[in-house]
Amino acid sequence: MPKTVNEIYSDTKGKFFEKTSSTIYDSYLIANLNRVLIECFNENNMERMFNGIAPLKEVPYVQSTNDEVVYEDVYLNEIIPLGLAAYFLIDDDLNKYSIYITDYKNARIMNQKMVSQEVIDGFATSTEV
């Protein structure tokens, strides 16, 4: 189910115990979310194909906090917030950054899906998303 940028931001702040009303990271949100979306794009598409859903044709690009992100639930609820938390904390606290970047990378690895070439070819020749 899609989530808005605001919903992802709220989830992210909860991951590193920041008050949901805090605005300290507002100016970094869009750029960092777009960065994480790029980093997770291929893995998210593999998740989609693994579940029988056509892959996205291009990386979503968000411009406002009301934009919706259409990624798989594990990415929206777990992986993307961990990546955002890490990138928000890189300038504030290197110890916390190290924890969150490790959690982010581990979550990406632990949730990777593999699909056969036949599945990939099947989606490449079927309808567009």
Secondary structure, DSSP 4 states (H G I P E B T S, - for coil): --EEHHHHHHHHHHHTT--TT--TTHHHHHHHHHHHHHHHHHHHHHHHHHTT-PPPSS-----STT-EE---HHIIIIIHHHHHHHHHHTTT-HHHHHHHHHHHHHHHHHT-----HHHHHHHHTS---
